[in-house]
Amino acid sequence: MSARKLAARHNLPSRHLEPVLQALVHEGIFNGIRGPHGGYELARERKRISVADILRAAGTVEAQDEIERGSRILDDAVLPAIAEAERAFTTALTRLSVDDIARRAEALRERS
């Protein structure tokens, strides 16, 4: 599917969507197809793509933000707790595949 069609389907400006699509290609989640009828397709089976893969590609799971240090409570209590929660969240997302989500969406469509 082309970036333009994806952007229109989800009511997004294509200039904002294109960098995300390129990150997904770089991570091996999508294949980019060049040419006048080009676009993007999944690079592997839906069940082999986890939500964590997608978030990592988008830079939201493992991004290391610069945090002003200096507070002992922040350094010794808050940041380790956040890191532990992020690891647990990432582990949970690793077990959730695109296929799982697609099947849930298909089941919802069938019920409607």
N, C-alpha and C positions, 0 to 999 in steps of 0.2 A: 504494500500500500504506500502511496506517496505521502511525503510529509505534509503537503498541502491538504490532502484528503483527511489525514489524521487530525490536523489542526482544525479544519472545518467541523469534523465530527465532534470534537471536544471543545469547540468554541475558544480556541487558543490562537494567539498570533504565531504564525509559523516561525518567525525569527526567534521566538522563545523556545519553541519545540525542537528546532534543529540541533542545538548543542546537546540536548538530552539524547536525541536519537544517535548522534555521533558517539556519545559516551557509551551507549548500549552496543554500538558496533565495535568500539574499541575493546569492550569487555567480552565480546564473543556471544552476546545475547541476540543481536540482530545481525543480519547480513545486509550490506548496502548494495543495491542494484542500480547500476548507472544506466544512463540513456534516457530517451524520451518517454519510455514507459517504466522508468525505474522507480525505486522506492525502497521499502524495507520489508524484510521477512524474518521470521524467527530462525536463528542459526542452529537451534537444536530443539528437541521435543519439549513441549510445554512442561511435562513432568520433570524434566531435567533443569528447569530454570526456577530457582527459588526467589522469593520476594527479597531475601537478603542480597542476592546477586544484583537485583535491579537497584536496590537502595545503595549498594556499594558503588555501582556504576554512576549513579546520580551524585555520589559524594556525600551522602547524608549519614551513612552508618559509621564510617571510620574516619570522618574528617576530624582533624585535631585543631580545635580553635585555640587561639592564644588567649589565656586567661591571666588576668593580673593576679600574681601570687603575693603572699605576704600574710594572709590570715591562717593561723594554725588550724582553726576549726575547718576552714575551707579546704586546706591542704590535706588534713588528716582524717576528716570525717565526711565532708560533703562530696568532694571529688572522687574518693574511692567508692562511695555508695553509688554515685552516678555511673561510674565505670562498670561496677558490678551489674547494675540494672541494664546498661547498654549491652553487656555481654550476654545476659539472659535473653534480652529482646532479640538480639542478633541470632542466637541459637534457635529460638522459637521460629524466627522468620526463615531460617535455613531449612526447617522441616516443612514449610509451606511453599508449595510450588504454584506456578502460573496455572498448571492444569487443575490443581485443587480449586483455585478461584474461578476458573472458567467453568468447571463442573457445577459449582454453586450457582453461578449466574445462569447456566443452562437450566438447572432445576427450578430457579425462580421464574424463568420465562415459561417453562412448561406449566407451572401452577397458575400463571396469569391467564 
